[in-house]
Amino acid sequence: MATGIGIIGTGVISRQYFDTFAKTSGLKVVAVADLDLERAGQVAAARGTAAMTVEQLLADERIEIVLNLTVPAAHAEVDAQIIAAGKHVCAEKPLALDVPSGLDILARAEAAGVRVASAPDTFLGTGVQTSIDLVRGGRIGEPFAATALWGSAGPELWHPNPGFYYQPGGGPVLDMGPYYLTALVQLLGPVRRVQSSVIPVRRERVFGAGPAAGKPVPVSVPTAAAAILEHEGGAVTSVTLSFETWGHNNEPFFEVYGTAGSLRVPDPNWFDGVPLLYDASGVVTAAQEAERKWEPVQPSAGFIGGGRGLGLLDLAESIKAGRPHRASGELALHVLEVMAAINAGGAEISSSPAAAEIVGLRELN
Ligand SMILES: NC(=O)c1ccc[n+]([C@@H]2O[C@H](COP(=O)([O-])OP(=O)(O)OC[C@H]3O[C@@H](n4cnc5c(N)ncnc54)[C@H](O)[C@@H]3O)[C@@H](O)[C@H]2O)c1
């Protein structure tokens, strides 16, 4: 039987989740809710589901998992409501605004006997899963380093209501960091130490879309940072995340380097994409190195044709099968701890999640 889903928050990103759920038979959206009742009603009508108040949705016994698609500042509070109603949580990123709030969510869930899953779930698509499969399978030898570079000029250029991107829980580190860091933790292992510099850029920002178009954007978070991450196994990643980059030529840029080759990882903000492998086996001269090509690698792992919501599908299947789910609260908490350390100028990291099992190559169904 399909697992009953409730969705709280029917803004911009909810569309992508609905599109994914339409491709699966294992999940049924029973109802949606939003502080903005009109928006919830419109989305419900467009997607053939019911609109309810948050309280009604949480009391509905057909709903087993609640998807929290509210803005970052509301994540912890809404998660706590979901957990108190005895339902499993699947939440958008970041897990919470800070590590204590993230720990509190996990403690509440454990006490209530429910599970927490969190975005991003992009790493369950074929692009990053195939990359993880290659690295764990030894195709680049011993991985020792990675580079992750992401920049844009800022979401106020396109988002109709982008204020939250510049308040706590936003900024490039907490907004885009989850995609890169979640993939990096799967590729190179948990992070044990962060060194970082917040890059001070003070440019006037103006809303480019939505009701506040033309007005200045209030900013209270770092808008660019560069960091060095030391992973538990000794590998080192350099990562730059920025809302200050005009034109973003050649970005995103995401490569992993090993003793026997290099891997270009597809954009971890999306689900597919083709990894490029530079296999250095047998190369001993500069001519051989130049002759050897980066080769595209066909998918060997992950959900084919995935979209936002895969983590929820995996959560529902994992609950039924009694196994750990992959986009776990523990993984999201670790990523949150790393992101907080990047914005703080560096720190030792104490959390250390287990590696998520690779998803065998499969359809959504
Ligand atoms: N927009 C994107 O491209 C995108 C991509 C990936 C992830 N996300 C994440 O998804 C989340 C939502 O982003 P969005 O772009 O959809 O934002 P949005 O502002 O378009 O929508 C958020 C919705 O949540 C509702 N809401 C806020 N607090 C609430 C509460 N306490 N109870 C009920 N409803 C509440 C708002 O009324 C709004 O309709 C954020 O965490 C964001 O980081 C967004």
The ligand as an ORCA input file, in Angstrom:
! r2SCAN-3c Opt
* xyz 0 1
  N      13.448     27.407     -4.312
  C      14.370     26.521     -4.589
  O      14.890     26.464     -5.740
  C      14.825     25.535     -3.557
  C      15.666     24.500     -3.976
  C      16.043     23.538     -3.068
  C      15.659     23.651     -1.746
  N      14.876     24.690     -1.340
  C      14.517     24.761      0.094
  O      13.129     24.568      0.223
  C      12.627     25.324      1.326
  C      11.509     26.211      0.827
  O      11.969     27.004     -0.232
  P      10.969     27.682     -1.266
  O      11.824     28.276     -2.312
  O       9.900     26.718     -1.635
  O      10.384     28.856     -0.320
  P       9.008     29.641     -0.501
  O       9.145     30.876      0.294
  O       8.639     29.711     -1.941
  O       7.933     28.667      0.217
  C       7.957     28.390      1.602
  C       6.514     28.188      2.060
  O       6.502     27.791      3.445
  C       5.422     28.445      4.076
  N       5.694     28.488      5.513
  C       6.673     29.166      6.146
  N       6.608     28.928      7.483
  C       5.591     28.075      7.676
  C       5.044     27.445      8.834
  N       5.549     27.662     10.053
  N       3.983     26.622      8.685
  C       3.454     26.403      7.456
  N       3.939     26.963      6.327
  C       4.988     27.792      6.433
  C       5.354     29.803      3.408
  O       4.081     30.407      3.589
  C       5.674     29.451      1.957
  O       4.505     29.185      1.199
  C      13.826     26.099      1.887
  O      14.355     25.389      2.989
  C      14.829     26.097      0.735
  O      16.162     26.116      1.209
  C      14.428     25.629     -2.224
*
